Amino acid sequence: MPTFLRHAAWPPLLIFLLSQRIQGQNLVPNPSFEDVNFCAEFNQPCSPSAWFYLSRRLTTGYFPRFPSATGKRHLQIVAASRETVNRQYWETMLLCPLQAGEHYSVSLKIASPGNEGELSPTRPDLHDIGLWFTTRFVFVEGDSILQPRNFLSFTNSTTVKDLKNGWFEIKKEFVPTSNSDILILGNFVRVPNEDIIERRNWPSPTIDILVDDISVVRMKGAICVKYDKIKDSLYSVTRRHSENLPGLPHPDPSDTPERSDDTPGLSPHPSPHPDIDTLIIRNIQFDFDKYMMKNPDTLLRYRKILTKPGIKKIQVVGFTDDDGTAEYNLDLSQKRAREIAHLLTSKFNIPAAIIQAEGRGISRDYTPKDLNRRVEIYIFHE
């Protein structure tokens, strides 16, 4: 082929390659939730990188209790509950803003929890999951309920595919009516939780939905030039629950996982001896009537503290909520404490001889009952 013809063929080829990249450019960061940000705040469990939990107080629903659609991680979201009017939500910043009037393709994989770590073979109700594209992050002190006027519902999805492993893939095309750069994931239907559960005759305390592999792709249009820059900025955030997250998150250089006496989530505990430093690590929680830890990954963020030289004693104290008899709850709290003590030994090689486990039964320290289902770890230093 003559040289000028070879050169002449490049522009069409380049245009084709760029168009393929544009069409395949997923605007959702960390869409399969595989990348983990353990967070610089000691009082928060691990989170998926680039994603934020709606509540400043607590992160929950990110732990591998069931098989994922792909990889090892996904989100487990409470879509409705008997015990509260609230629901759970996760949010992130899109890697390129949605443009009003443009065409987009959206897909995600969903599943329902089954029993004993198995998924239900039944497809989740599509009313339980939706996407809200908006212009700002939403952060509240505790769990909340969001019921925007307009959100992307999947009840009329064009494609629902059974993946034959407990997961279902749903796809939909849509055209946004306004520009937006924040994606919030959860249940936005304007029906009270109590009515949802009653209408379905739901046997469990909560309706949970598992979510994996989210994709939002612009079907045509210009390439997003800030794609990588926004992704890097989101991944660099280690303080997951700052009071004021800017429109484009930036890391706080003061966010370090090193322990200090005023580190959030680590509270000094009075000691009769001045040479003993005792700390309380909170936010180790359990499901109702369970003693297996709700999120074992939480402990990994305390590795430096738990393996620091000079630890004299570790005291593990279990608690329950106030449902059930005092005798039953005392036994359950003891099981929770012993389970965490076992994890400390197995995960960090801490000698069992310096760990004391005890249960104190019912706790009414917190208004939300799930916060009373916990274990506290007291670390005594020499």
Secondary structure, DSSP 8 states (H G I E B T S, - for coil): --HHHHHHTHHHHHHHHHHHHHHT-B-SSSTT--SEE--S-TTS--EETTEEESBSS---S-S-SS--SSSS--EEEEEEESS-S-B--EEEEEEEEE-TT--EEEEEEEE-B-STT-B-SS---GGG-EEEEESS---BSS-B----S--EE-TT-SEEEE-SSS-EEEEEEE--SS-EEEEEEE---SS-HHHHHHHHT--SSEEEEEEEEEEEEESSS---TTHHHHHHHHHT---TT-S---SS----TT------TT-TTEEE---SSTT-EEEEEEEEE--TT--S-S-GGGGGGGHHHHT-TTEEEEEEEEEE-SSS-HHHHHHHHHHHHHHHHHHHHHHH---GGGEEEEEEEE--SSSSHHHHSEEEEEEEE-
